[in-house]
Amino acid sequence: MSTRSEICLIAHVLTTSILAACGSGTPTAATPIGNAGSLSDGTSVAVPPSNSTPTTPPPAEIPIGAGTAVVVAVGDIGWCGSPGVAMTARLLQGLAGELLLAGDLAYMNGRLEEFQNCFDPDYGPFRPRWRPTPGNHEYRDPGASGYFTYFGDAAGPARRGYYAFDLAAWRVLMINSAQPASINSAQYVWAQDQLRRNRTRCTLAVWHHPYVSSGPNGPNIFMRDMWSLLYEQNAEVVVSGHDHLYERFAPQNVAYEADRERGIRQFIAGTGGAPIYRAAGRFPNSEAIVEAWGALRLTLHPTWYEWEFVNATTNAVADRGAAQCH
């Protein structure tokens, strides 16, 4: 198609819906939301309410045209005892596409036994379709040994935690934000080479720590150089986790300024099963926040893309839109 204006539909998702604008302070700890519950170790956990009628129907399978691909993105998953792990896994069973895992996949320390006990029972069946990237909890185990042992070749070469692949017309970079990504780091030089040698109109990057966030764990300025590199190379989308909520930002530049012409759109989807966080405020250019377990589905067309965040509690689409590639 020659033109497609950006649209967005932010649906009603009850008490776990989009947070209204509030203060700009950043607390030192997240606040769980929803109905109070507890895990086997006594940790409190949010259980988002589910006694509502969805305002949009459950998503149907998307017809895939030539040069089009679908990915489903989610992070912050393997928290033993959290009902959100199984709930989100059930949702993913009905959402086809490559599964992009945005880090913090086995709590609390990313050990192999935590992957086996807290992640694998619900997410193991997705092995043929997953593309992982590590988070900070993986590196609580020295060298992220449990992560690399569990995922094996799917984690990329040489236990670096970063790699790239083509998906239809798009180039996808899986970045390791738990390791140096500043100018002249090995990872930065690798990403720079990838972007220069693989010229595609549309580029997607995935890493754990969001460059910007309205949650309690952002912004993360140590990803500034990587964001700037992607901006210079006209990348479209960055997907992150780390904050246990869903958030969508308008396209922006490295200075957090709205930039509809060249800016990168960031999504946070730290909604795979770990206790849900409440937003700490409203960061500039934030367009939607959903405080609920769920998954982000991206349909990657040759020159544009669509997004849907599907709430795992209601099985309803809570945020939807589309945009052109640069």
N, C-alpha and C positions, 0 to 999 in steps of 0.2 A: 504494500500500500504506500502511497506517496506522502500522506500526512496522517498524523493521529495525535490529537490533543490529549494532554494528560488529564486523567480523571481520577477521582478518588471517592470512595464510598466508605464511610466509617459507620459501621452498624452498631446497633445497641447490643451491649454484652453485659448488662446488669451491673452488679457491684464490682465486677472485674473489668469494667470498660475503660474507655479512654479517660485519662486523668485531666481535669481542667488545669489551666495554668495556675501556678502558685509560686512560692518563693524560690530563690536561686541558690540557697545554701546547699552544701554537700555533706551529709552526715558521715560518720565513720563506720556505721553498720547499717545493713538493710533492715527494713521493717516488713515482716511477712504480713500477708493480707488474707482475707477470706475467712472461712469458718475454721476455728482453731482445732488443731489435731496434734498428734505427736507420733514420732517414729519410735522404733524399738529401743533406741538409745535415749529416749526422753526429749529429743530435740523437737521444738515446736515447728509445725509446718502448716502452710496455708492450704486449704482445700476450697478452691473456688466454687461458689454455689452453682447448681445445675438445674434449678427448678424454674427454668424460663423457656419460653417458646422462641426458637431462633427467628431472627428477622430476615434471614436469607436461608435458602435450603442448603442441605449438605452439598458439597461440591461434586459435580459430575466429572468423569474423565474428560480431559481436554483433547479434542481431535488434533493429532500431530500432523502438520503439513511439512512439505519439503523444506529442509534447512531449519527446522524448529526443534527445540528440545525442552524438556521440563526437568527442573531440579526442585528438590524439597530441602530446606535448610533448617537446622535446629541445633542448639548447643545446650550445655549445662544439664546433663542427663542423669547419670547413674548414681542416684542418691538412694541407698538401700532403705526401704520402708516408706518412701514417698509414693503416694497413689498416683502422682503425675507421671511417673515413669511408664507404668503399664497403660495409662490413659492415652498418653501421647503416642506410644507404640501402636495402640489399636487404631488411632487416627491414621498413622503412616501406612498401615496395611492397605488402606483404601486410596492412597495417593501415590500414583506411579511416578517414576523418574529417579534420576541419580540423587542419592541422599548425601548432602553436604553436612558434615558434623563439625560444628564450630567450637570445639574445645570444652574442657572440663567435663569429661565423659565418664569419669569414675571417681567418686568422692570417697574419703576426703584427701587421699594421698596418691591416687593414680597407680596403686600397686596392682600387680597382675591378679591377685586374688580379689581385689575390688572390681576389676573389669569382669572377672568370671562370675562374681556373686551379685553385683549391683547393676551391671550394664548388659551382660550377655543374655540373661534369661529373657528379657523383653526385646532387646535390639539385635541380638545375635542372628536372628533370621534374616536381617537386612544385609548380611555380609556381601552378597553378590552385587549390591548396588551402592555401597557406601564409599565416600571419599572423606577421610578424616583429616583434621588438623588439631594440634594439641593446644591446651590452655595452661594456666598457671598451676592448677592442681596436678596435672600430669607430672610436672617437674618437682613436686614434693618427693617423688620417687627419684633418686639420683639418676640423672641422664634420661629421665622419662622412660626408664627401662621397662616398666609394666606396659606402658602405651605401645612402645615399639615392638615388644614381644607379642602383645595381643594382636595388633593390626598387621604385623609383618610387612609384606611388600606393599600393601595398600597405603602404608604411611609414607611412602616415597623412598628414594634411595639414600643410603649411607646414614640412616638415622638423623637426618638433618631436620625433618619435619616440614619441609617445604618442597613443592613440586608443582607442575603445571600440566594441563591437558586441554585438548580441543573438545568442544561439545557443540555439535552442529556448526553454526557459523561463529560461535563465540570462543574466545580464549579464556580459560579459567585458571587463576593463580591461587594456590593454597599456601598461605603465608603462615609462618611460625612466629607469632607475636610474643612468645615466651623467650625468644632468643633475639640477639641484636638485629635491628632492622634499619639502623641509621646509615647515613651516607658513608660509603666505603666499607661497610660491613660486607661479609661474604654473601649474606642473603640479599642485601640491597643490590650488589653488583650482579647477582644472578637474576633478580627481578628486572633490572634494567636491560640486561641482555635478552631476556625473554620477550619483553615488550618491543624491543627494537627489531628482533629477528622474526617475530610472529605478528605481523601487521594484520589485525582484524578490525572491522569497524566497531565491534562491541566487545568489551572486556569486563569480566567479573572477577573480583578478588574476595577471598574468605580468610578471616583471621579472628582470633578470639577476643582480644581487648579492643573495644570500640574506640575509635578516634574521638567521637563525641557521644555523649549519653546524658539523659536526664535522670538516670538511675544513680545509685550511691557509689558506683565504681568508674566514674568518668568525669572529665575527659582523660584520655591517655596520650599525653603529648609526645611520648617516646615513639609513637607511630606517625609522627608528623612528616618525617622524611619520606616514608613509604607512601603516605597520602599524597604528598607533593609530587612524587615520581609518577604515580598513577594519574594525577591531574594533568601533568605535563603531557602524558601519553594518551589523554582523552578517554580514560576508563569511565565506565558507566556506573557500576554498582560495587559497593563493599558490603558484605554480610559479616556480622560479628555476634558474639554471645556475651558472656561475662556478667552482665546485669540480667537478672532473671525476670525479664519482661520482654514485651515486644514494643519496638519503637521504629517509626519511619521518619526520616528527615528529608527535607527538600534538598535538591542538588546544591552543593556548597563548595567553596574553595578551601585552601589550607588555613586561611585566616578566619574560618567560621562564618564567612559572608555568603549570603545567598547568591548563587550563580546559575541561572537557568540556561545559559549558553554552553558552559563547559564544566559545570560543577558535577561532583560525584554524589550520587544518592546512597546514603547508608541505611541499612536495616539492622536492628538488633533482634535476635531471636534466641535469647537464652531461656527458652521456654520448654525444654525437653523433659522435665521431670523434677528438677531441683526446686526447693521452696520458692514460691513467687515473691518478688520484691515489689515494694511500692516506690514510685518515682520520687526523687528527692526535690524536684522542682520542674522547670521547663527550660531546656537548653535552647538557644537560638536555632531557628529553622526546624524545630521539631513539629511534625505535622500530625502524628497519631501515636498514641500510647495505649496498649492493651495489657492489662495485668492479669494474665491467665496462661495456663499451659496451652501449647498449640504448635503449629509449624507454619513456616513461610514457604509458599509455593511460587516459583518464578517460571513463567513460560518465556523462553528465549527465542524470539523470532530473528530473522536475519538482520533487520534494521531497527527493531524495537523490542520492548519487553512488557510483560504484564506481571502484576504481583497480586497475591491473595494471602492474607494471614487467616488461617482456619483455627478457630477456638476448639480445643479438644474437649472442653466441658460441654459445650452446646452443639458441637459439630456444625457450627455456622461460620460463614465468612464474616470476619470482624473488620477487615480492612481490605480495600481492593483498589487497583488503579493500573495505569499504563503510561509509558513514556517512550519517546524516540531515543535511539542512540545518537551520539554526536555526529 
